[in-house]
Amino acid sequence: MSSPPSPPSSRLLALNTLCRWNELHAPVDGVFDRVVGTNHLDSRDLQLAGALVFGVLRQQQYLDHILTGFARHPLRKMKPRTLFALRIGLFQLLLLDRIPESAAVNETVKAFKAVRQPRWLVSFVHGVLRNVARKKNELPPPESATINGLPILNHPDWLVNRWQQRFGRDKTTMLCRRNNQPPVLTLRTNSRRISREELKRLFAEADYQVEPGTFSPEALCLEAGGAVSGLPGYDQGYFQVQDEAAQLASGLLPMGAGGNYLDACAGLGGKTSHLAALAPETVRITAIEPDKRRYRLLGENLHRLGLDRVNGCNTTLEQFAAETGERFDGILLDAPCSGTGVIGRQPDIRWNRTEKDLETYHRRQLHFLNTAAGLLKKNGILVYATCSLEPEENEQVVAAFLADHSEFFIENGAEYLPQQAACLVDKHGYFHPTPADGLDGFFAARLRCSRS
């Protein structure tokens, strides 16, 4: 009886993921999950594959700059599989110290060969990587590499240019540098089951280095690799992965006893579960998520956290609004957006978006906001939020909405956040942190309805 085939290597998984992502331009984490599929990989191999995928996307311009000095063939004329194999090899050689040079070169070449490439092309990839390995000590690190005297920021020019116009050159460089580093893992303590101090002690006992968050009273930060489901307390529902910015946004919608509240775009339930954990027992919460897979995961997350009392609806906001007779005291609308504030966590976003996309997002977000407004009670609160840094999706959406809805007005978000987070609210009352603050980029506006 023949033995079962061995699972693909980390490099092969990374190569296949990046090639598939390049074809689809879909979110890379979903592409990675589908490529991994049912392969039973050692956790270290899976972790390395993820590090290669995300690392190549974070450092793509830098890697290509180095490659240009070693490959006689123009990069723009290379087939994607060849270029990604070279990028994967270079990333290991230049940015992963723990991997020996021989493994970085030979295992990458082996993965490239496994996808049935011609012998001459395999030799080409091998030769380029060997030359880089020999001269790597002469090459500049990403922080000091330049093109025409300008730093390599690993972001598309259109995004860098618009950020420089708004934030200035220095802050833009800081934003990009932060986005190019793997972020810390931030957890939100499930206060229904455990205190932050107790959770911190649980991690310390398991030899994890954890620190309290800077702004959110429920946040813990740690540098951890591997599956989140393997962390202490995961199965017990002691925490939810959630950046501090998203944690703070939920605080903009405090809930009164007996109230009726809506999470209009629930996703996987990060903010839904936070609202449910904060809410008095007499509060009713409804969460809308149209995507079947996301809706299933939303339910699983709420169940793990012990927050099953949320009423889930697997439908669109438009369909829900057309069919329901309910009206809500408060609505959280975390609208679909470009995601330019979370590029550090989702590095493919920088390459998946174009500037023209912002106009499309603006129209959709305004439509969502108008729809949600129709579900609000008199004197109700509508919190509009995105994880974008772009004015077209944030201030301009709110301005367009207010121009057509004189019964709404902006309330100062600082009055509803912890004192230490008030600095993240701008002069207009918008909650608007950026990665320069050490958080995900985020925007939230608290809007009150005063109609009679």
BELSUL-V10002 format. One record per pair of residues at least 24 apart in sequence whose ideal C-beta (glycine too) atoms are under 10 Angstrom apart, sorted by the first residue. I is the first residue (numbers start at 1). J is the second residue. Records with the same first field share a line. If there is no record, write none. Layout:
I = J, J
This chain:
5 = 39
6 = 39
7 = 36, 38, 39, 40, 41, 42, 45, 46
8 = 35, 36, 37, 39, 41, 45, 49, 111, 114
9 = 41, 45, 48, 49, 107, 108, 110, 111, 114
10 = 41, 42, 44, 45, 46, 47, 48, 49, 50, 51, 52, 53, 88, 107, 108, 111
11 = 45, 48, 49, 52, 85, 88, 89, 92, 103, 104, 106, 107, 108, 109, 110, 111, 112, 114
12 = 49, 85, 88, 107, 108, 110, 111, 112, 113, 114, 115
13 = 37, 39, 41, 45, 46, 48, 49, 50, 52, 53, 111
14 = 48, 49, 50, 51, 52, 53, 54, 55, 56, 84, 85, 87, 88, 91, 92, 108, 111
15 = 49, 52, 53, 56, 81, 84, 85, 87, 88, 108, 111, 112, 114, 115
16 = 49, 53, 81, 84, 111, 114, 115
17 = 49, 50, 52, 53, 54, 56, 84
18 = 52, 53, 56, 57, 60, 80, 81, 83, 84, 85, 87, 88, 348
19 = 79, 80, 81, 83, 84, 85, 115
20 = 80
21 = 53, 57, 80, 84, 348, 351, 352
22 = 80, 81, 83, 84, 348, 351
23 = 80
24 = 352
25 = 348, 351, 352, 353
26 = 348, 352
27 = 339, 346, 348, 349, 352
28 = 53, 54, 57, 346, 347, 348, 349, 351, 352
29 = 53, 54, 345, 346, 348
30 = 293
31 = 348
32 = 348
43 = 225, 226, 227, 230
44 = 225, 226
46 = 225, 226, 227
47 = 225, 226, 227
48 = 92, 96, 98, 99, 107, 225
49 = 88
50 = 225, 226, 227
51 = 91, 92, 95, 96, 99, 182, 225
52 = 84, 87, 88, 89, 91, 92, 96, 99, 108
53 = 84, 88, 91, 347, 348
54 = 91, 182, 345, 346, 347, 348
55 = 87, 88, 91, 92, 95, 96, 180, 182, 347
56 = 84, 86, 87, 88, 90, 91, 92, 95, 347
57 = 87, 91, 154, 180, 343, 346, 347, 348, 349, 350, 351, 352
58 = 91, 95, 142, 154, 155, 179, 180, 181, 182, 343, 344, 347, 348, 350
59 = 87, 90, 91, 94, 95, 142, 145, 152, 154, 180, 347
60 = 84, 87, 91, 152, 154, 155, 156, 180, 347, 348, 350, 351
61 = 142, 145, 147, 152, 153, 154, 155, 156, 157, 180, 350
62 = 87, 90, 91, 94, 95, 139, 140, 141, 142, 143, 145, 147, 151, 152, 153, 154, 180
63 = 87, 88, 89, 90, 91, 93, 94, 95, 142, 152, 154
64 = 90, 152, 154
65 = 139, 140, 142, 145, 146, 147, 152, 154
66 = 90, 93, 94, 132, 135, 136, 139, 140, 142, 145, 152
67 = 128, 132
68 = 147
69 = 131, 132, 135, 139
70 = 127, 128, 129, 130, 131, 132, 135, 139
71 = 124, 125, 127, 128, 131, 132
72 = 124, 128
73 = 124, 128
78 = 121, 124
79 = 117, 121
81 = 112, 115, 117, 121, 125
82 = 112, 117, 121, 122, 124, 125, 128
83 = 125
84 = 112
85 = 109, 111, 112, 113, 115, 117, 121, 122, 124, 125, 128, 129
86 = 112, 124, 125, 128, 129, 132
88 = 112, 125, 129
89 = 125, 126, 128, 129, 130, 132, 133
90 = 128, 129, 132, 133, 136, 139
92 = 129, 133
93 = 129, 130, 132, 133, 136, 139
94 = 132, 133, 136, 139, 140, 141, 142
95 = 141, 142
101 = 129, 130, 132, 133, 134, 136
102 = 133
104 = 129, 132, 133, 136
105 = 129, 130, 132, 133
106 = 130
142 = 177, 180, 181
143 = 177, 180
151 = 176, 177
152 = 176, 180
153 = 177, 179, 180, 350
154 = 179, 180, 343, 347, 350, 351
155 = 179, 180, 340, 343, 347, 350, 351
156 = 350, 351, 352, 353, 354, 355
158 = 353, 354, 355, 356
159 = 338, 340, 343, 349, 350, 353, 354, 355, 389, 390
160 = 350
161 = 355
162 = 340, 355, 358, 389, 390, 391, 392
163 = 340, 389, 390, 434
166 = 389, 390, 391
167 = 389, 434, 436
170 = 436
171 = 434, 435, 436
172 = 436
174 = 434, 435, 436
175 = 340, 341, 343, 344, 389, 434, 435, 436, 441
176 = 343, 344, 350, 435
177 = 344, 435, 436
178 = 343, 344, 434, 435, 436, 437, 438, 441
179 = 340, 341, 342, 343, 344, 345, 346, 347, 349, 350, 435, 441
180 = 343, 344, 347, 350
181 = 344, 435
182 = 223, 225, 344, 345, 347
183 = 221, 223, 243, 342, 344, 345, 435, 438, 439, 440
184 = 210, 211, 213, 220, 221, 222, 223, 224, 243, 344, 438
185 = 210, 220, 221, 222, 223, 224, 225, 228, 231, 241, 243, 345
186 = 213, 216, 219, 220, 221, 222, 239, 241, 242, 243, 244, 245, 246, 247, 345, 439, 440
187 = 213, 218, 219, 220, 221, 222, 224, 228, 231, 233, 234, 238, 239, 240, 241, 242, 243, 247
188 = 213, 216, 218, 219, 220, 239, 240, 241, 242, 243, 244, 246, 247, 250, 270, 271, 273, 274, 277, 305
189 = 213, 216, 217, 218, 219, 220, 233, 238, 239, 240, 247, 277
190 = 218, 233, 236, 237, 238, 239, 240, 273, 274, 276, 277, 304, 305, 306, 307
191 = 217, 218, 238, 274, 277, 278
192 = 237, 238, 273, 276, 277, 278, 305, 306, 307
193 = 233, 236, 237, 238, 239, 277, 305, 306, 307
194 = 233, 236, 237, 238, 239
195 = 238
196 = 220, 239
198 = 233, 238
199 = 232, 233, 238, 239
202 = 231, 232, 233, 236, 238, 239
203 = 231, 232, 233, 238, 239
204 = 232
205 = 232
206 = 231, 232, 233
207 = 232
208 = 232
213 = 243, 244, 247, 248, 420, 421, 438, 439
214 = 244, 420, 421, 437, 438, 439
215 = 244, 245, 247, 248, 417, 418, 419, 420, 421, 422, 423, 424, 433, 437, 438, 439
216 = 242, 243, 244, 245, 246, 247, 248, 250, 251, 274, 417, 418, 420, 421, 439
217 = 247, 248, 251, 418, 420, 421
218 = 242, 244, 247, 248, 250, 251, 274, 277, 278, 418
219 = 243, 244, 247, 248, 439
221 = 438
229 = 304
234 = 304
235 = 304
236 = 304, 305, 306
237 = 273, 301, 302, 303, 304, 305, 306, 307
238 = 304, 305, 306
239 = 304, 305
240 = 268, 269, 270, 271, 272, 273, 274, 277, 301, 302, 304, 305, 307
241 = 268, 270, 301
242 = 268, 269, 270, 271, 273, 274, 440
243 = 270, 341, 342, 344, 345, 387, 433, 439, 440, 441, 442
244 = 421, 424, 433, 437, 438, 439, 440, 442
245 = 341, 342, 385, 387, 421, 424, 431, 432, 433, 434, 435, 437, 438, 439, 440, 441, 442, 443, 444
246 = 270, 271, 274, 334, 342, 385, 387, 439, 440, 442, 444
247 = 271, 274, 421, 439
248 = 274, 413, 416, 417, 418, 421, 424, 425, 431, 433, 439, 442, 444
249 = 274, 332, 334, 383, 385, 386, 387, 413, 417, 431, 433, 442, 443, 444, 446
250 = 274, 275, 276, 277, 278, 332, 334, 383, 385, 444
251 = 275, 278, 383, 413, 416, 417, 418, 421, 431, 444, 446
252 = 330, 332, 381, 383, 384, 385, 411, 413, 415, 416, 417, 425, 431, 444, 445, 446
253 = 278, 279, 329, 330, 331, 332, 381, 382, 383, 385, 416, 444, 446
254 = 278, 279, 330, 381, 416
255 = 279, 280, 282, 283, 284, 285, 329, 330, 381
256 = 280, 282, 283, 329, 330
257 = 281, 282, 283
258 = 282, 283, 284, 329
259 = 283, 284, 285, 328, 329, 330, 377, 380, 381
260 = 284, 285, 286, 326, 327, 328, 329, 330, 331, 377, 380
261 = 285, 286, 287, 310, 328, 329, 330, 331, 332, 380, 381
262 = 286, 287, 288, 311, 313, 317, 320, 324, 326, 327, 328, 329, 330, 331, 332, 333, 372, 375, 376, 380, 382
263 = 287, 288, 289, 298, 310, 312, 313, 330, 331, 332, 333, 334, 383
264 = 288, 289, 317, 320, 321, 328, 331, 332, 333, 334, 335, 368, 369, 371, 372, 375, 382, 383, 384
265 = 289, 290, 316, 317, 332, 333, 334, 335, 336, 337, 368, 372, 385
266 = 290, 294, 295, 298, 301, 302, 310, 312, 313, 332, 334
267 = 291, 294, 295, 297, 298, 301, 334, 336
268 = 293, 294, 295, 296, 297, 298, 300, 301, 302
269 = 294, 295, 297, 298, 299, 300, 301, 302, 304, 305, 307, 310, 312
270 = 298, 301, 334
271 = 332, 334, 383, 385
272 = 298, 301, 302, 305, 307, 310, 312, 332, 334
273 = 298, 301, 302, 304, 305, 306, 307, 310
274 = 305, 307, 332
275 = 307, 310, 330, 332
276 = 302, 305, 306, 307, 308, 309, 310
277 = 305, 306, 307
279 = 307, 309, 310
281 = 309
283 = 309, 329, 330
284 = 309, 310, 311, 326, 328, 329
285 = 309, 310, 311, 312, 328, 330, 332
286 = 310, 311, 312, 313, 320, 324, 326, 328, 331, 375
287 = 311, 312, 313, 314, 332
288 = 312, 313, 314, 315, 316, 317, 319, 320, 321, 324, 333, 372
289 = 313, 314, 315, 316, 317
290 = 314, 315, 316, 317, 318, 319, 320
291 = 316
316 = 368, 371
317 = 367, 368, 371, 372, 375
318 = 367, 368, 371
320 = 371, 375
321 = 370, 371, 372, 373, 374, 375
322 = 371
324 = 375
326 = 375, 377
327 = 374, 375, 376, 377, 378, 380
328 = 372, 375, 376, 377, 380, 381, 382
329 = 376, 377, 378, 379, 380, 381
330 = 376, 377, 380, 381, 382, 383, 446
331 = 369, 372, 373, 375, 376, 377, 380, 381, 382, 383, 384, 447, 449
332 = 372, 381, 382, 383, 384, 385, 444
333 = 365, 368, 369, 371, 372, 373, 375, 382, 383, 384, 385, 386, 444, 445, 447
334 = 368, 383, 384, 385, 386, 387, 442, 444
335 = 361, 364, 365, 366, 367, 368, 369, 372, 384, 385, 386, 387, 388, 393, 394, 397, 443
336 = 361, 364, 365, 368, 386, 387, 388, 393
337 = 361, 362, 364, 365, 385, 386, 387, 388, 389, 390, 392, 393, 394, 397, 443
338 = 362, 386, 387, 388, 389, 390, 392, 393
339 = 386, 387, 388, 389, 390, 393, 440, 441
340 = 386, 387, 388, 389, 390, 393, 441
341 = 386, 387, 388, 389, 390, 393, 394, 432, 433, 434, 435, 439, 440, 441, 442, 443
342 = 387, 388, 389, 435, 440, 441, 442
343 = 387, 389, 435, 440, 441
344 = 435, 439, 440, 441
345 = 387, 435, 440
346 = 387, 440
349 = 387, 388
353 = 388, 390
355 = 390, 392
357 = 390, 392, 393
358 = 388, 390, 391, 392, 393, 396
359 = 392, 393
360 = 392
361 = 386, 388, 390, 392, 393, 397
362 = 390, 391, 392, 393, 394, 396, 397, 400
363 = 392, 397, 400
364 = 393, 397
365 = 392, 393, 394, 396, 397, 398, 400, 401
366 = 393, 396, 397, 398, 400, 401, 404
368 = 397
369 = 397, 398, 400, 401, 402, 404, 405, 408, 445, 447
370 = 400, 401, 404, 405
372 = 401, 447
373 = 401, 404, 405, 407, 408, 447, 449, 451
376 = 407, 408, 447, 448, 449, 451
377 = 449, 451
378 = 407, 449, 450, 451, 452
379 = 448, 449, 450, 451, 452
380 = 408, 447, 448, 449, 450, 451
381 = 411, 416, 446, 447, 448, 449
382 = 408, 445, 446, 447, 448, 449
383 = 411, 413, 416, 431, 444, 445, 446, 447
384 = 430, 443, 444, 445, 446, 447
385 = 431, 442, 443, 444, 445, 446
386 = 441, 442, 443, 444, 445
387 = 440, 441, 442, 443, 444
388 = 441, 442, 443
389 = 432, 433, 434, 435, 440, 441, 442, 443
390 = 441, 443
391 = 443
393 = 443
394 = 430, 432, 442, 443, 444, 445
395 = 426, 428, 430, 432, 443, 445
397 = 443, 445
398 = 428, 430, 443, 445, 447
401 = 445, 447
402 = 445, 447
405 = 447, 449, 451
406 = 450, 451
407 = 448, 449, 450, 451, 452
408 = 445, 447, 448, 449, 450, 451
409 = 446, 447, 448, 449, 450
410 = 445, 446, 447, 448
411 = 445, 446, 447, 448
412 = 446
413 = 444, 445, 446
414 = 446
415 = 446
416 = 446
417 = 444
